[in-house]
Amino acid sequence: MSFPAAGWRWVDLCWDHGMAVRRRSRLPATLEGIAADLRAAAREAGLPGAERITFYSSFEAAVRGRRDDEEPR
């Protein structure tokens, strides 16, 4: 296979070898980990209320978890 600026190189495209050298994902494995990453991105973007962003498993759970000062939409 030819690569720009590197020329021809041998490339092993078999699954086992490809997976052995592939970088591991840094995605969080839990819902809370995902929520923490999203809150951090919201903070970095300067979104108001980023620390209060909450994620629920269902619409019903979101209604139960709604703060008293929030109106349903």
PLY file of the C-alpha trace (Angstrom):
ply
format ascii 1.0
element vertex 73
property float x
property float y
property float z
element edge 72
property int vertex1
property int vertex2
end_header
0.00 0.00 0.00
1.33 3.46 -0.79
1.17 6.19 1.85
1.67 9.90 1.06
5.17 11.05 2.09
6.11 7.50 3.17
5.95 5.49 -0.04
5.12 1.83 -0.32
4.68 -0.07 2.94
3.52 -3.56 3.85
0.20 -3.37 5.71
-1.31 -6.28 7.60
-5.07 -5.93 7.23
-6.10 -9.10 9.06
-8.51 -8.66 11.98
-6.33 -10.18 14.74
-3.26 -8.10 13.93
-5.31 -4.96 13.34
-7.02 -5.27 16.72
-3.71 -6.00 18.46
-2.26 -2.64 17.46
-5.45 -0.56 17.48
-5.70 2.17 20.09
-8.22 1.43 22.79
-11.23 3.69 23.09
-11.26 6.13 25.98
-15.06 6.32 25.99
-16.54 5.97 29.45
-18.29 2.68 30.14
-21.01 3.96 32.47
-23.89 6.41 32.08
-22.39 8.54 34.85
-19.04 8.60 33.04
-20.75 9.74 29.85
-22.69 12.39 31.79
-19.47 13.64 33.41
-17.82 13.98 29.98
-20.84 15.87 28.62
-20.89 18.21 31.67
-17.17 18.90 31.16
-17.79 19.72 27.48
-20.67 22.03 28.46
-18.42 23.80 30.98
-15.69 24.18 28.37
-18.23 25.62 25.92
-19.36 28.09 28.58
-22.96 26.87 28.69
-24.98 28.23 31.61
-25.96 25.60 34.17
-23.37 23.11 32.93
-22.85 21.73 36.44
-26.58 21.01 36.80
-26.91 19.01 33.57
-28.55 15.72 34.47
-29.30 12.68 32.34
-32.14 10.25 32.94
-32.79 6.74 31.71
-36.35 7.52 30.63
-38.87 10.33 30.25
-40.64 9.15 33.40
-37.41 9.27 35.39
-36.77 12.79 34.11
-40.23 13.92 35.26
-39.63 12.39 38.71
-36.21 14.07 38.90
-37.37 17.52 37.77
-36.47 20.31 40.16
-39.42 22.05 41.82
-38.67 25.36 40.08
-38.85 23.79 36.61
-42.00 23.80 34.57
-42.81 20.83 32.36
-42.41 21.55 28.66
0 1
1 2
2 3
3 4
4 5
5 6
6 7
7 8
8 9
9 10
10 11
11 12
12 13
13 14
14 15
15 16
16 17
17 18
18 19
19 20
20 21
21 22
22 23
23 24
24 25
25 26
26 27
27 28
28 29
29 30
30 31
31 32
32 33
33 34
34 35
35 36
36 37
37 38
38 39
39 40
40 41
41 42
42 43
43 44
44 45
45 46
46 47
47 48
48 49
49 50
50 51
51 52
52 53
53 54
54 55
55 56
56 57
57 58
58 59
59 60
60 61
61 62
62 63
63 64
64 65
65 66
66 67
67 68
68 69
69 70
70 71
71 72
